Amino acid sequence: MISPLDEFPIHQSPAPVLWPATSDRNFYDRNYFNAHDRTGEIFVITGLGYYPNLGTKDAYLLVARNGQHTAVHLSDLCDGDRMNQHVGAYSVEVIEPLQTIRLRLEETEGISADLTWEGSFPVIQEERHILRSGSRVTLDAQRFAQVGTWSGHLVIDGERIEMTPDRWVGSRDRSWGIRPVGEAEPAGAPADPPFDGMWWLYVPMRFEEFALVVILQEDPNGYRTLNDCHRVWPDGRIEQMGWPQVRIHYTSGTRTPTGATLHLTTPSGTPIEVEVSSLLAAPLHVGGGYGGDPDWTHGMWKGEKFAERLTYDLADPAVQGRFMFGCVDHVGRAVLTEDGRTHEGWGLFEHFAIGRHDPTGFGDWFAVAP
């Protein structure tokens, strides 16, 4: 399957570029973006992905506001035109690699968008992320992340929302590798040891002088399996920020956080405290297609030229009951204190605690904060 990409010296295996080096059905290659205006009144989450071993590609745009999620989903057959990323009416144009990206959604069931991303600081390569279930690799992914600003507009049912870079900020990531996608696979023998839970924190924040990117993952015992914490400066310098100590502030009777306190350390040993607040919570598994979403799962075959619009009421008890069983993104505000100076930042506060997590006091899948 030779494509125009094969004209370029970018091969990583003795095969056409369009053939992944692995035959794992769960190979994926996709992007994620979020945008907000710092008020906590609106949150836009969107992305596009390719799943060549499943023969599919898809895209979505989710708007969280007024207690609702309004989502547009699109999917189609995977194609070889990778320099022209598109799924139906949705497209991603790389104007300047690692810096400027344009997203467009032509009018689809009352929603359209024309948005341009501008990176505020250089991208950062995150640590490789690997998970196993017994002997099987279930996740083996590489990502890079960036914080930035937005310009353009979003239209919902005739209402035009302007985005200007002085107010609209967000974060993005590009990731590729292996992770569960598409239709559920046959279960096979029970996992040994069984999956008992996972704790996750992802905080990419944009400050005026620097970016902060924190990624932490722990197993049910509190053993940290991923510790990736960096500060990025405009000139490309990257500082490692030690082994963060974290306290998540949960709403009583739930696993939904109102914020978190992070204690970091500079390479010179200077302590840094970061207070993060949640201004708006948006569960990715309610319209976003991430794990546990019963209506939309990334990579699932929905037919050629598929498009739909769905709306979810977050006050619905059936929807509320799903919050603690998936990943939740929050519009985040951060106050960072270092050497007596404070810095205000904005970005993504992403967290979940699924199943048991002993350090938090969650003893099983249904335990909640006191």
C-alpha positions, 0 to 999 in steps of 0.5 A: 500500500504505497502512498505519497508519504513513502516519497519521504525518508520517514520510514521506521520499518521495512514496510510502507508508512501506512502499515504500522510496525505492529499488527496489534489491533489496538494501534492508534495515532491521534490528537486531543485539544481543549479550549476554554475562556477561563470563566468555567462557563464553557469547555470545548474538547475535540480530536481526531484519530486513525486506527489503521489495523481496525480500518477506521478513523474518527473525530469528535467535538464536545462542548460542555456548558450550562450543565450539558454536553453537546457532542458531534461524532464522525467516523469513516473508513481509514484512508492513506491521505495522512497529510490531509487529516480529515473525517467527513466535515472535520479536518486538522491542518498542520500550518506550522509543525509543533506550533500552529494547527487549524481545526475546522468543522463544517456545519454538522447538525447545527454545529460548526467551528474554525479554530486556530491553535498557537503554541505558547511554549515548545512542546514537551516529549512525555515519558513513554507510558506502558501498562500490562495485564499479566504478560500482555501489553495493554498500553504502550504509547508515546505523547508530546504535550503543549499549552497554548492559545486559541483564535477563531469561532464556534457556532452552536445552533446559530449562536456564534462564540468568538475565541480570542487568544487574550482569553481563550487558552488550553492544552493539546497532546499528540499520541500514538502506539497501543491502547484499547480502542474499537469494539471490546475484545473477547475476555479470555482468561481472567487477568492475573493479578486482576485489575483492581484500579488506577489513580491518574493525574494530568495537569498541563498549565499555561503561565505567562512565563512558563508552562508546567506539565505534571503526569502521575499514575499510581496503582491501588497500593499507591505505588507510582508507576509514572512520574513525569513533572516538568517546567518548560521555558520559552527558550526550550529549557526544561526543568525536572520538578522532582517527585510531586506530593499531591493531595486531591480535594474531593467533594464529600460523598463523591470522587469528583475533585474541587481541586488539588494541592501539589508540592514540587521541587526545582533541581536546585531544591527550591520548594514550589506549591501549586494550588489547582482549582476546578472551574468546570468538570467534563467527564470524557466518557460522556460524549467524548468517546473515552473508556466507559462511554456507552455511545461513542468509543474511539476506533469503533466501526460506525459505518462509512461517512457517519455523523451524529449529534448527541446531548447529555444532561449532567443532572441526570442521575444516570449520567452522574452515576458514571462520573467516578468510573472514567476520566474527568477533565476540568477547566483548571486555574492554578496559583503557583508559589515560588520564592514568595512570588505567585504566578496565575496559570490556566489549563487542564486539570485531569484526574480519575481514581478508579477502583481501589486507591489505598492512599486516598482511602478508597477501599473498593470500586464504590468507595467515596470521599467522606 
